[in-house]
Amino acid sequence: MMKYLYRLYQLLICLPLLLVATIITALVTIVGCHLGNGHFWGYYPGKCWGWLWIKLLLLPIKVEGREHLDPHQSYVFVANHQGAFDIFLIYGFLGRNFKWMMKKGLRRIPLVGAACAAAHHIFVDRSGPSKIKATYDNARNILKEGMSVVVFPEGARTFSGHMGVFFRGAFMLADELQLPVVPITINGSFDVKPRTRDFFWVFWHPLKLTIHQPIPPAGQGAENIKQQMQQSYDAVMSGLVPAYQGYERNPDQ
């Protein structure tokens, strides 16, 4: 009975409000970034939007580890990619101004893509060496301004709740700029909106965001990249609930 009441609540209350909120957020971001401080307007409307999605859908949330972060330090945040709600969770509750590194296909989403472009989020184009280089040149310039960046190093949402492999791009960027990498573990997002189950409805489930200790660079070059990537992978894996511990191959990778 509660499941159907929750679905009715989603349909009659959440869906209309969140559609309106998404349109307003995109428009405010686009206009604000063109008229004023892009770092402000590129982050705070999205932060409020992410917070609203979680709260309006009555999803309990717990955040651990914010005390590990230095407010004056730029970071490369790397998180497991459990599902669509990872976006709302990180946007609304990480508590740090940042830019996303995201698939270039998201730029085609009406309004949302234009808002992401206006906010100078980083679209990853892997269509050729020159495009990849341009992507990381853009990220490099943004991080030099004192901004942080959030990356899903798996590059694709999980099909099972388990983690796939990490790609090297985020860690190469951290190595070049000698930045700490901060692993983030997301729990619950796969249960709220699993990739393989019921496209329309959201399932009630608690969410948890665990911010691990930053991993500082240890030298520079291939060995540092390998070390930061392995330590990050181990930290993210260690924070997962037992049901999703362990590697499983992701066919999207």
C-alpha positions as CSV (number, residue, x, y, z in Angstrom):
1,M,0.0,0.0,0.0
2,M,2.8,2.4,0.9
3,K,4.5,1.8,-2.4
4,Y,1.5,2.9,-4.3
5,L,0.9,5.9,-2.1
6,Y,4.5,6.9,-2.7
7,R,4.1,6.5,-6.5
8,L,0.9,8.6,-6.4
9,Y,2.9,11.3,-4.5
10,Q,5.6,11.2,-7.1
11,L,3.1,11.5,-10.0
12,L,0.9,14.3,-8.6
13,I,3.3,16.4,-6.5
14,C,7.0,15.6,-7.2
15,L,6.9,15.3,-11.0
16,P,5.2,18.7,-11.7
17,L,7.3,20.5,-9.1
18,L,10.6,19.0,-10.2
19,L,9.9,19.6,-13.9
20,V,9.3,23.3,-13.0
21,A,12.3,23.4,-10.8
22,T,14.5,22.0,-13.5
23,I,13.4,24.5,-16.0
24,I,13.8,27.4,-13.6
25,T,17.2,26.2,-12.5
26,A,18.5,25.9,-16.0
27,L,17.2,29.4,-17.0
28,V,18.6,31.0,-13.8
29,T,22.0,29.3,-14.5
30,I,22.1,30.4,-18.1
31,V,21.1,34.0,-17.4
32,G,23.1,34.3,-14.2
33,C,26.3,33.0,-15.9
34,H,25.9,35.4,-18.8
35,L,25.3,38.4,-16.6
36,G,27.5,37.8,-13.5
37,N,29.8,35.5,-11.6
38,G,29.9,32.2,-13.4
39,H,31.4,30.3,-10.5
40,F,28.4,31.4,-8.3
41,W,25.6,31.0,-10.8
42,G,27.2,27.9,-12.2
43,Y,27.0,26.1,-8.8
44,Y,24.4,27.4,-6.4
45,P,21.2,27.0,-8.5
46,G,22.3,23.5,-9.2
47,K,23.1,22.9,-5.6
48,C,19.5,24.0,-4.6
49,W,18.1,21.8,-7.4
50,G,19.9,18.7,-6.3
51,W,18.9,19.3,-2.7
52,L,15.3,19.7,-3.7
53,W,15.2,16.4,-5.6
54,I,16.3,14.5,-2.6
55,K,14.2,16.3,-0.1
56,L,11.0,16.4,-2.1
57,L,11.2,12.7,-2.7
58,L,11.6,12.1,1.1
59,L,14.8,10.2,0.7
60,P,16.8,10.0,4.0
61,I,20.4,11.1,3.5
62,K,23.6,10.9,5.5
63,V,26.9,12.6,4.7
64,E,30.2,11.6,6.3
65,G,33.7,13.1,5.9
66,R,33.2,16.8,5.1
67,E,35.8,17.5,7.8
68,H,38.5,16.0,5.7
69,L,38.3,18.9,3.2
70,D,40.3,22.1,3.3
71,P,38.1,25.0,2.1
72,H,41.1,26.6,0.4
73,Q,42.3,23.6,-1.5
74,S,41.3,22.5,-5.0
75,Y,40.5,18.8,-5.4
76,V,39.8,16.1,-8.0
77,F,36.8,14.3,-6.6
78,V,36.2,10.7,-7.9
79,A,33.0,8.8,-7.1
80,N,31.5,5.5,-8.0
81,H,28.6,5.8,-10.5
82,Q,25.5,4.0,-9.1
83,G,22.8,5.8,-10.9
84,A,21.0,9.1,-11.9
85,F,20.7,10.2,-8.3
86,D,24.4,10.4,-7.9
87,I,24.1,13.8,-9.6
88,F,21.5,15.2,-7.1
89,L,23.4,13.7,-4.2
90,I,26.7,15.3,-5.0
91,Y,25.3,18.6,-6.2
92,G,23.1,19.0,-3.2
93,F,25.2,17.6,-0.4
94,L,29.0,17.6,-1.2
95,G,29.2,21.2,0.1
96,R,31.9,22.3,-2.3
97,N,31.8,24.5,-5.4
98,F,33.0,22.4,-8.4
99,K,32.6,21.6,-12.1
100,W,31.4,18.3,-13.4
101,M,33.3,16.3,-16.0
102,M,30.4,14.8,-18.0
103,K,29.7,13.0,-21.3
104,K,29.4,15.3,-24.3
105,G,26.0,13.7,-25.1
106,L,24.5,15.4,-22.1
107,R,24.9,18.7,-23.9
108,R,22.0,17.8,-26.2
109,I,19.5,17.7,-23.3
110,P,17.2,20.7,-23.9
111,L,17.9,23.6,-21.5
112,V,19.9,21.4,-19.1
113,G,22.7,21.0,-21.7
114,A,22.7,24.8,-22.3
115,A,22.9,25.5,-18.6
116,C,25.8,23.1,-18.2
117,A,27.7,24.8,-21.0
118,A,26.9,28.3,-19.5
119,A,28.2,27.1,-16.2
120,H,31.5,25.9,-17.8
121,H,31.1,22.3,-16.8
122,I,33.5,20.1,-18.7
123,F,32.1,18.0,-21.6
124,V,34.4,15.0,-22.2
125,D,34.9,14.3,-25.9
126,R,36.7,11.0,-26.6
127,S,36.2,11.1,-30.4
128,G,39.9,11.7,-31.1
129,P,43.2,12.6,-29.6
130,S,42.8,16.3,-30.3
131,K,39.3,16.3,-28.7
132,I,40.6,14.5,-25.6
133,K,43.4,17.0,-25.3
134,A,41.0,19.9,-25.6
135,T,38.9,18.4,-22.8
136,Y,41.8,18.2,-20.4
137,D,43.1,21.6,-21.4
138,N,39.7,23.0,-20.4
139,A,39.7,21.1,-17.1
140,R,43.3,22.3,-16.4
141,N,42.4,25.9,-16.9
142,I,39.4,25.6,-14.6
143,L,41.4,23.9,-11.8
144,K,44.1,26.6,-12.0
145,E,41.4,29.1,-11.0
146,G,41.0,27.3,-7.6
147,M,38.0,25.3,-8.6
148,S,37.5,21.6,-7.9
149,V,36.2,19.0,-10.4
150,V,34.0,15.9,-9.9
151,V,34.5,12.9,-12.1
152,F,32.9,9.5,-12.3
153,P,36.1,7.5,-13.4
154,E,34.0,4.5,-14.3
155,G,32.5,6.6,-17.1
156,A,29.2,4.8,-17.0
157,R,26.5,3.9,-14.5
158,T,26.6,0.4,-13.0
159,F,24.1,-2.3,-14.1
160,S,24.4,-4.2,-10.8
161,G,25.3,-1.8,-8.0
162,H,28.9,-3.1,-8.1
163,M,31.9,-1.1,-9.3
164,G,33.6,-1.6,-12.7
165,V,37.1,-0.4,-13.5
166,F,38.4,3.2,-13.1
167,F,39.8,5.0,-16.2
168,R,43.0,7.1,-15.8
169,G,41.9,10.5,-17.1
170,A,41.0,12.1,-13.8
171,F,44.2,10.8,-12.2
172,M,46.3,12.1,-15.0
173,L,44.8,15.5,-14.5
174,A,45.4,15.4,-10.8
175,D,49.0,14.3,-11.4
176,E,49.8,17.0,-13.9
177,L,48.5,19.7,-11.5
178,Q,49.8,18.0,-8.4
179,L,46.3,18.0,-6.8
180,P,44.9,15.7,-4.1
181,V,42.3,13.2,-5.2
182,V,39.3,12.7,-2.9
183,P,37.5,9.4,-3.2
184,I,33.7,9.5,-2.7
185,T,31.5,6.5,-2.0
186,I,27.9,6.7,-3.0
187,N,25.5,4.2,-1.4
188,G,21.7,3.9,-2.1
189,S,21.5,5.6,-5.5
190,F,21.4,2.3,-7.3
191,D,18.5,1.2,-5.0
192,V,16.6,4.5,-5.5
193,K,16.9,4.4,-9.3
194,P,18.4,1.1,-10.7
195,R,19.4,1.3,-14.3
196,T,17.7,-2.0,-15.2
197,R,14.4,-1.6,-13.4
198,D,11.3,0.5,-13.9
199,F,12.3,3.6,-15.9
200,F,9.6,5.8,-14.5
201,W,9.3,5.3,-10.7
202,V,11.7,6.2,-7.9
203,F,12.1,3.7,-5.1
204,W,12.4,4.9,-1.5
205,H,15.8,4.0,0.0
206,P,18.3,5.9,2.3
207,L,21.2,7.6,0.6
208,K,24.7,8.0,1.9
209,L,27.7,10.1,0.7
210,T,31.0,9.2,2.2
211,I,33.9,11.6,1.6
212,H,37.2,9.8,2.2
213,Q,40.6,11.3,3.2
214,P,42.3,13.2,0.4
215,I,45.1,11.3,-1.3
216,P,48.0,13.7,-1.9
217,P,50.3,13.3,-4.8
218,A,53.5,11.2,-4.2
219,G,55.8,12.5,-6.8
220,Q,54.8,13.0,-10.4
221,G,54.4,10.6,-13.3
222,A,53.1,7.2,-14.1
223,E,53.8,5.8,-10.6
224,N,51.9,8.6,-8.9
225,I,48.9,8.1,-11.3
226,K,48.8,4.4,-10.6
227,Q,49.0,4.9,-6.9
228,Q,46.3,7.6,-6.6
229,M,44.0,5.5,-8.9
230,Q,44.5,2.3,-6.9
231,Q,44.1,4.0,-3.5
232,S,41.0,5.8,-4.7
233,Y,39.5,2.6,-6.0
234,D,40.2,0.8,-2.7
235,A,38.8,3.7,-0.7
236,V,35.6,3.9,-2.7
237,M,35.1,0.1,-2.6
238,S,35.7,0.0,1.1
239,G,32.8,2.4,1.7
240,L,30.2,0.3,-0.2
241,V,27.6,-1.7,1.6
242,P,28.5,-5.5,1.6
243,A,25.8,-6.3,-1.0
244,Y,27.7,-4.2,-3.6
245,Q,31.3,-5.0,-2.6
246,G,33.5,-6.5,-5.3
247,Y,34.2,-5.8,-8.9
248,E,31.7,-6.7,-11.7
249,R,32.3,-6.1,-15.4
250,N,30.3,-3.2,-16.8
251,P,29.6,-3.8,-20.6
252,D,29.3,0.0,-21.1
253,Q,33.0,0.5,-20.2
